[in-house]
């Protein structure tokens, strides 16, 4: 079976485009504007939806200027919250999808005792994962200092998609605090301030060369123009 020249030119153009693309690190910031809340929130090249760790609520992504990205369902719209007392908990989570592998995410943790002016920070876990394995990794947070979550600690998978939440499978300190403070309600979690990912960017002039070459190949495949007698 012979391949038509036009089809062959398209295949060659696609291969050339892929080979001529360069990787470029990009940073998306979430603390620049107020956005949402919405079930699907778009910030630059990142799409944000409710995440894999929602419990008792459905997260609604939103950003707050000078704060960052979170969910508006519990607590502040600029934070991912877990509200908990001795009787149970509700928690938010987010799923972030970028146009390329995610390298890192910067988060700012917080811990509050609802209705109290007490200054306290009880250590807790930030949980994150990528498909297809969905193997959860836990980062133990001990204070409110900003943290960079590096994706190189995750199992090999599709790192263009990241789930972030507050699954406390090892939350012994949180449980101990509530046991020692009966009647207390705590609200803890994190704000997402920025995301770094790697994008494929074509080299300058490559798209124009590809289009020109394809047009020339298509014209050549039609053969010479014959005049009617």
Secondary structure, DSSP 8 states (H G I E B T S, - for coil): ----HHHHHHHHHHHHHHHTEEEEEEEEESSSS-EEEESSEEETTEEEEE-TT-BSS---EEEETTTEEEESSSS-TTSEEEEEETTEEEE--EEEEESS-EEEEEEEEEEEETT--------EEEEEE-TTTT--EEEEE-SSS-EEEEGGGS-SS-TTEEEEE---TT-HHHHHHHHHSTT--EEEEEEEEEEEEEEEEE-TTHHHHHHHHHHHHHHHHT-------
